[in-house]
């Protein structure tokens, strides 16, 4: 694993892992590439900005969870599955 991926795994938040876990539980999808759009949709549904001009709620939460880019989300999903292999009984929700 390259250093940047390792750093991402260590800097993931419980909130990010909980979102991913809830999507996996709801959709039963285990292919990380197919999960990316599902996780993105879940994040928008949970934290999407309202009709108010200048509302940055989604951006704030993505930054807090370190999921600001699609690449960050893909890495987080990969790390989630690694964590599930290492600690199968661990629950993040």
N, C-alpha and C positions, 0 to 999 in steps of 0.2 A: 504494500500500500504506500503510495507516495505521501510525502509529508503534509501536503495541503489537505488530502483526504483524511489523514489521521487527525489533523487539527480540527477539521469540520466535525468529525465524530466526537471529539472531546468538547466542542463548544456547542453542541446541540442542547436545546432546552427541553425540559420535560413537556412543556406545552406543544412544541413542534412534534415530538414523538407521540404525544397523545392525539394530535390531529391525524397523523399518519395512521396510527393504530385504529382510530375510529373509522377511517376510510377503508382500511383493510378489512375490518370486521363487518362493515356494512356491505361492501362490494364483493368480498371474497376474492379479490384480485391479488395475485402474488407475483405478477410480472412487474418489476420496478418501472419499466418504460410505460406500461399501460396505466400505472398508478399516478404518474406525474400530472396528467390533466385532471384526474379525479381529485387529487390533493389540492390543485390550484382552484378548482371549482369550490371545494369545501372551504378553503380560506376566504374566497370572495363571499360565499354565503354567510360565513360567520362574522367576517370583519369588513365586508365591502362598504365602501363609502356611501353615505346617504346622498340625497339630492342636494344637500346644502353645499354651496360653493365653498371650496377650500377645505372641505372635510378630508383629513388625511388619516383616518382611523385604520384603513387597511395597510397603508405604508408604515404606520407606527408599529402595528403588530408584526408585520413581516420583518421589520428591522429588529424588534425585540426577540423574535424567535430565530433570527439569523437565516431567514428564508427569503431574502430580497430578490433573488434571481431564480430562474428556472433551474439553472445549474445547482444552486444551493438546495433547492427542493429535491432534485435527483440524488444529490449526495446524501441528503438527510434520509431519503427512502432507503438507499443502499445501506447506510449505517443502521437504520432501524432493523433491517433483515439480518444484518450481522449480529446485532444485539440480541435479536430473538433466537438466533442459533446458539449463542453463548449462554443466554439466560432465558430458556423457553417459558418459564413461569412468570417472568416479569411482566407487569401490567402498568401502562403509563396513564391510562384514563382515570 
